[in-house]
Amino acid sequence: MQTEPGDAGAAYLHGANSTEQARLLRRTAANSAAFLLPHLQPGWELLDCGCGVGSITCDFANVIAPGRAVGLDMQGAQIERARRLAVERGARNVKFDIGSVYDLSYADGRFDAVFTNTLFQHLKEPERALAEIRRVLKPGGVVAVADDDHSTVLWEPRTPALTEALRLIARVIAHTGGDVYRARHHRRLLLEAGFVRVSATGTLGTGGVWGSPEETRLFAAWFADQLRAPAGRELMIGQGWTDADSLEAIIGDVLAWGERPDAFFAVLGVAATG
Ligand SMILES: C[S@@+](CC[C@H](N)C(=O)[O-])C[C@H]1O[C@@H](n2cnc3c(N)ncnc32)[C@H](O)[C@@H]1O
C-alpha cells in the first residue's frame, strides 16, 4: 500500500510497479469507458480521477480536442508514467497532476465531465470523493464512475491457490477501507450524492479479460507482485490470514496458473453515469 502525506488516510494496495503499470496500459477509452464516449463533446474539459498511467485519459483527450483532459492521481510514479505516455502519443491537450480525489485543487464548476475507473473500490470514503467531484463539475456536466465487482470473477482452472489469492487481496482492500463489491452500489451512491438522470450499465474491460498466453502470464506476474508487496504481505501475515510459507506456495501456484494454455480470467464491471 502506498500513501502520500496529507492524503487523509488514503491507502492504495496496488502501488505502481512495472506489472501494475503494464496491467493499466492495456486500458483504453474504448475498452474501459465506452459508456461515457457518446456523452462527450469536442471542446470539453474532462477530469479523470485516479488516472493511473493515463492511457484512458490520453484517449479522452483525442475525443474532446480542442478541449483538454486532466488526469489526477495520488501516486507520483503513475503521474510520471502518464506524462511520458502523453509525450509518446504526441497528446498536447492533456495534463497530469498529483493529488487526491478527496481534496481537488480545482475551482468549483470547472469541468464538463468527471470520470473515474477502478478507483472507488479502493476508497474509504466514496461519499466524500463524490462531493468533491460534484463541486468541480459544471451544473449539467456528466459524471461517470466505473469499477469491477469481484463477485463476477470468472476464472479457470479454478485452482485453490488462485481462489485463496483472490480472497486475500479482497481482505487487504477491505482492511484499508475499500470494498471489491462496491461497484453494484454506484447508481445509489451517485443518487445519494445529488446527481440526477443516473443510470448504470455493465462493462467488460475495467478489470479486463485475460485469455491469451501473454495476457494470463502478465496477469499472474501482476498478481504475484501484489502478493509479494511488502505492506500487503505484512498485513496478511500479521493478521494471521496466511503465513510466509503458504503465501510463497500460493505465489508459485499463481505463476504456474499463468503458464497454463487453458487459463482464463475475466471480471464484469459496473459503470454509473449522471
Ligand atoms: C486501479 S488504478 C486505475 C487507474 C486508471 N483509472 C485506469 O483505469 O487505468 C487506481 C488508481 O487510483 C489512484 N488512487 C487511489 N486512491 C486515490 C486517491 N485518494 N486520490 C487519487 N488517486 C487515487 C491510485 O494511485 C491508482 O493509480
PDBQT file of the ligand as one rigid body, heavy atoms in Angstrom, charges set to zero:
ROOT
HETATM    1  C1  LIG A 301      -6.595   0.595 -10.357  1.00  0.00    +0.000 C 
HETATM    2  S1  LIG A 301      -5.809   2.125 -10.675  1.00  0.00    +0.000 S 
HETATM    3  C2  LIG A 301      -6.801   2.690 -12.030  1.00  0.00    +0.000 C 
HETATM    4  C3  LIG A 301      -6.088   3.653 -12.912  1.00  0.00    +0.000 C 
HETATM    5  C4  LIG A 301      -6.907   4.157 -14.104  1.00  0.00    +0.000 C 
HETATM    6  N1  LIG A 301      -8.128   4.784 -13.698  1.00  0.00    +0.000 N 
HETATM    7  C5  LIG A 301      -7.174   3.049 -15.070  1.00  0.00    +0.000 C 
HETATM    8  O1  LIG A 301      -8.303   2.550 -15.118  1.00  0.00    +0.000 OA
HETATM    9  O2  LIG A 301      -6.239   2.633 -15.763  1.00  0.00    +0.000 OA
HETATM   10  C6  LIG A 301      -6.366   3.198  -9.347  1.00  0.00    +0.000 C 
HETATM   11  C7  LIG A 301      -5.553   4.485  -9.260  1.00  0.00    +0.000 C 
HETATM   12  O3  LIG A 301      -6.174   5.320  -8.268  1.00  0.00    +0.000 OA
HETATM   13  C8  LIG A 301      -5.153   6.003  -7.570  1.00  0.00    +0.000 C 
HETATM   14  N2  LIG A 301      -5.700   6.449  -6.279  1.00  0.00    +0.000 N 
HETATM   15  C9  LIG A 301      -6.003   5.683  -5.204  1.00  0.00    +0.000 A 
HETATM   16  N3  LIG A 301      -6.523   6.438  -4.216  1.00  0.00    +0.000 NA
HETATM   17  C10 LIG A 301      -6.558   7.727  -4.688  1.00  0.00    +0.000 A 
HETATM   18  C11 LIG A 301      -6.983   8.968  -4.158  1.00  0.00    +0.000 A 
HETATM   19  N4  LIG A 301      -7.469   9.059  -2.916  1.00  0.00    +0.000 N 
HETATM   20  N5  LIG A 301      -6.867  10.072  -4.926  1.00  0.00    +0.000 NA
HETATM   21  C12 LIG A 301      -6.357   9.997  -6.172  1.00  0.00    +0.000 A 
HETATM   22  N6  LIG A 301      -5.915   8.859  -6.743  1.00  0.00    +0.000 NA
HETATM   23  C13 LIG A 301      -6.022   7.720  -6.005  1.00  0.00    +0.000 A 
HETATM   24  C14 LIG A 301      -4.014   5.011  -7.461  1.00  0.00    +0.000 C 
HETATM   25  O4  LIG A 301      -2.789   5.657  -7.252  1.00  0.00    +0.000 OA
HETATM   26  C15 LIG A 301      -4.110   4.276  -8.798  1.00  0.00    +0.000 C 
HETATM   27  O5  LIG A 301      -3.229   4.802  -9.756  1.00  0.00    +0.000 OA
ENDROOT
TORSDOF 0
